[in-house]
Amino acid sequence: MVRNIAREELKAKMDRADDFVLVEALSHEHYASSHLPGAINLPYEFVDEAERVLPEKDAEIVVYCMNRDCSASREEARELEEMGYARVLHYAEGKQDWIKAGLPVEGAGRRR
């Protein structure tokens, strides 16, 4: 079962430079517009390409999408676990929560 991670815990992991992979499950367009710092893009519809993008099955992976109502990251996290990824976390509140808290994003529409 995928465990949720709160914004504060995710931010602390980033501040400590913990070794993990941050994955946005939204479309390439959404990712290009804005994404959390250091995130890679693996849209949910391309989750079958995970082994190419995420070769380390024992890596800690944090998956997110837009908000709690967005099911892409929840489904992607579940499928990653089914594919054998052992340390998957889900940031359920997603990008909107991050931005609403005044935290920075990267991408074409980024805020400082």
N, C-alpha and C positions, 0 to 999 in steps of 0.2 A: 504494500500500500504506500502510495506516494505521500510524503509528509509535506505540509505547507511550511513556507518560510515567510516571516513578516518583514516588512520594509526595513525596520530597524536592524534586524538580524542580517539581512542582505547588505545593507549599507555598512555595517560593522565588518562583514567579510571582505567587502571591497576596500575599506579603509586599512585593514590589516594586510591586504594583498594576499589573502588566502588563495590556495591553488584550487580553482574551480572554473567551470565553463558556464557562462551566462548565455542562454539561448532565447531569442525572440521567435515565437511561433506564428507571427503574423506574416502577411504577404511581403514580397520584396519591396513594394511601393511604400507600405507602412514603415518598414525598417529603414528605407532610404530617407524618409521624411524625418524620423526621430527614433532613437533607440537608447536604451540604458548604456552608460559608458562601458566599453569593452565587449558588448554583446555581439554574438554572431547570429546570423539569420538561418533558420531552418523552418520554413513555413510548414504548417501541419500537413498540407497536401503532399509534401515531399519527405515525410518522416521516414519513408523506406530508404532514403539516401543517408540515413543517420550514420551508418558505419563508415561512410566515406568522410563525412564532416566531423564525426566524433569517434575516432578510432580507438580511444581508450575506454573500454567498458567499465573499468574500475574508477574512472574519474568522477568527481562530484560535479553534477550538472544541475543548474537552476534554470527552469523553464518558466517563461511568462508570456502573456499577451496583453490585451488592452485593459481589461478590468475583470472583476469577479464574474460578470455575465458572459464573458468570452470563454467559450468551451475549448478553443484550439489548444491552449497550453495544457489544460487538464487532460485532454485526450492524448496529446503528444507525450506528456509525462508518463501516462499509463502505458502507452505503446513502447516507449523507451524501456520501461521496466520489463515488459514482455519480451523485448529483444535482448535482454540480459544485462542492461545497465543497472548496476546495483545501488548507486547512490544518487538518486534523482529527487530533487526538491521542486516544489511548485510555488511560485510567487503569485498567488491567486489574485491579489489586488491589482497587479499589473502596472503598466506604463502610466495610466491616468493617475493612480495613487502616487506614484513616484514624482510625477510632474506637479501634482497638487501640493505635495510636501515641499515644493521649491527646489527639488534636487535637479542636477544638471542632466541633460541628454546630449547625445551626439547625433549628427545627420544634417541634412539640408535645412530642416526647419528647427534646428537646435536653439535652446535658450541657454544663456549663461547665468 
